[in-house]
Every structure is written in C-alpha cells, then in structure tokens.
Amino acid sequence: MPQAAATSKSVGTIKSISGNSIVLTPEGGTDTNVVVQDGARLLQIEPGETDLKKATPLQLSDLQTGDRILVRGAVGPDGKSILILSYDKDVTGHPANKDVTLRLMPAGGGEIRELAKLFGGQGTINVPSWSPDSREIAFVSYQLVYP
C-alpha cells in the first residue's frame, strides 16, 4: 500500500478544557482526554495552508470549545497510528540539525508515546517511514562533524 506524505490528521473537536487537559470528541469515536505537555508547541494554521512558517503560535488559553484539533505527521498504512516529529518550543518551522523527539499517537486520539529523543529535524522521518504492516518505522539521526 503506497504511503502518503506527512499530512494533517483530524484528532477531534474540543468538548471541554480544564487546566492543561482537553477532552476531545474524535470523529467516530469516544471522548478522549489529552494532556498538553509543558513546552508543547501549539500553532494555528489556515485551512489548506501547508507551510508551517505561516502558522501563528497559540497558547493553550487561546483554544476554545468547538475548535478542531489537527496533528501533522506520517499516518501508518493501517491508519491506526501517527508518527510525529516534535521540536523544542523555541524552534520555528521544520529545520534540520536540531534536538527532536519522535512520538507515536493513536489516530483516534489518546495517549501519545515518546519513542526516541535524537538529533535530526527536517529529513528525520520521510516517506516511506512505515513498514507495510505498520509494525516498524524508519528514521534518520546523525551527528554533525566539523573539520
């Protein structure tokens, strides 16, 4: 099964917010509680826009009941999980040569698992990142060597 490029995946609609916890109603699923980790980058992007450099940074307090939550990442061939590459909160765009974290999120919402912390960035997870059976992922980590 061919894989699509990294896409935005709808996670759900905000039902309620309390502190750093958001209750989401996923499309076709049961309500899920999502805890927004300290340092998480929240961005608002216009519908149809794909350039994250044009996104507007948000605070958790900017979110409202009824807002739709999207996550950008590589969806596994089985459609059950999304592989996410996240940067430190002070990084903008999708640059290379940064400390990053690979995370795995259930496509229907739920607990996000941290898989690895590594040096990389742009190019760390490219298509195809997933094995055809969605059981394994490929990624690139490297060291900069200066003469």
C-alpha positions as MATLAB code, in Angstrom:
seq = 'MPQAAATSKSVGTIKSISGNSIVLTPEGGTDTNVVVQDGARLLQIEPGETDLKKATPLQLSDLQTGDRILVRGAVGPDGKSILILSYDKDVTGHPANKDVTLRLMPAGGGEIRELAKLFGGQGTINVPSWSPDSREIAFVSYQLVYP';
ca = [
       0.000    0.000    0.000;
       1.614    3.327   -1.015;
       2.098    5.894    1.723;
       1.035    9.495    1.516;
       3.289   12.354    2.503;
       3.049   13.742    6.012;
      -0.463   15.043    6.376;
      -2.658   16.684    8.949;
      -4.890   14.192   10.706;
      -8.054   15.324   12.453;
      -7.907   14.184   16.046;
     -11.217   15.606   17.193;
     -13.232   18.573   18.377;
     -12.651   20.182   21.764;
     -15.504   19.304   24.113;
     -14.016   20.934   27.222;
     -10.763   22.367   28.598;
      -9.618   22.284   32.220;
      -6.072   23.372   33.051;
      -3.793   21.523   30.633;
      -6.346   18.760   29.948;
      -8.528   18.795   26.852;
     -11.472   16.463   26.326;
     -11.737   15.711   22.603;
     -14.602   14.125   20.734;
     -12.870   12.253   17.903;
     -14.603   11.661   14.602;
     -16.372    8.325   15.018;
     -15.015    7.579   18.495;
     -15.449    8.010   22.224;
     -14.363   11.119   24.096;
     -10.644   11.154   24.854;
      -8.710   13.135   27.441;
      -5.493   14.677   26.088;
      -2.944   16.280   28.401;
      -0.982   19.094   26.755;
       2.611   18.696   27.940;
       4.611   21.688   29.177;
       6.595   23.040   26.255;
       4.202   21.696   23.599;
       4.034   23.952   20.547;
       0.522   24.910   19.547;
       0.085   26.510   16.143;
      -2.907   27.833   14.252;
      -2.803   27.320   10.509;
      -5.323   28.451    7.930;
      -7.358   25.748    6.143;
      -5.481   24.462    3.106;
      -2.168   26.032    4.178;
       0.800   23.634    4.289;
       3.683   25.969    5.166;
       4.209   25.889    8.946;
       6.253   29.090    8.677;
       2.918   30.863    8.092;
       1.372   29.397   11.260;
       0.513   31.591   14.224;
       1.743   30.444   17.667;
      -1.035   29.867   20.219;
      -1.267   29.467   23.953;
      -3.398   26.727   25.474;
      -5.669   29.502   26.797;
      -6.396   30.526   23.155;
      -8.192   27.231   22.458;
     -11.962   27.128   22.786;
     -14.731   24.562   22.969;
     -15.636   23.545   19.409;
     -12.152   24.093   17.948;
     -10.876   21.218   15.784;
      -7.503   19.737   16.672;
      -5.214   18.527   13.894;
      -1.880   16.764   14.186;
       0.711   16.755   11.413;
       2.610   13.528   10.978;
       3.027   10.326    8.992;
      -0.030    8.080    9.271;
       0.756    4.356    9.335;
      -0.512    2.169    6.470;
      -3.088    0.577    8.781;
      -4.442    4.049    9.677;
      -4.211    3.362   13.418;
      -1.169    5.456   14.417;
       0.516    8.740   13.534;
       4.294    9.197   13.753;
       5.068   12.724   14.949;
       8.344   14.628   14.997;
       8.382   17.364   17.644;
      10.869   20.148   18.349;
      11.635   22.226   21.435;
       9.147   25.056   21.910;
      11.612   27.761   20.811;
      12.167   26.214   17.343;
      10.139   27.622   14.448;
       9.392   25.926   11.162;
      10.732   22.467   10.304;
      14.537   22.901   10.298;
      17.313   20.316   10.221;
      20.099   19.961   12.804;
      18.009   20.211   15.984;
      17.214   18.072   19.013;
      13.887   16.391   18.259;
      11.549   13.798   19.748;
       9.776   11.041   17.829;
       6.314   10.354   19.199;
       3.566    7.888   18.334;
      -0.078    8.848   18.668;
      -3.208    6.739   18.172;
      -5.034    8.118   15.103;
      -8.307    8.196   17.039;
      -6.758   10.221   19.860;
      -5.367    9.061   23.168;
      -2.028    8.823   24.917;
       0.988    9.964   22.926;
       4.061    7.749   23.451;
       7.598    9.077   23.288;
       9.697    6.761   21.118;
      13.110    8.450   20.921;
      14.978   11.678   21.536;
      17.586   12.322   18.868;
      19.439   14.876   16.757;
      17.782   15.485   13.407;
      14.854   17.504   12.139;
      13.908   18.012    8.515;
      14.565   14.668    6.840;
      14.372   12.584   10.037;
      11.084   10.987    9.006;
      10.362   10.982    5.309;
       8.028    8.930    3.195;
       8.028    5.999    3.481;
       8.720    5.929    7.231;
       6.455    2.979    7.995;
       6.850   -0.708    7.177;
       3.919   -2.018    5.090;
       2.440   -3.822    8.123;
       2.703   -0.700   10.383;
       4.869   -2.592   12.897;
       8.158   -0.771   12.279;
       9.317    2.735   11.427;
      12.473    4.077    9.828;
      14.107    7.351   10.827;
      17.389    9.183   10.433;
      19.574   10.522   13.235;
      23.044   11.908   12.708;
      25.945   13.829   14.199;
      27.456   16.968   12.753;
      31.191   16.618   12.180;
      33.241   19.749   11.749;
      36.756   19.586   10.281;
];
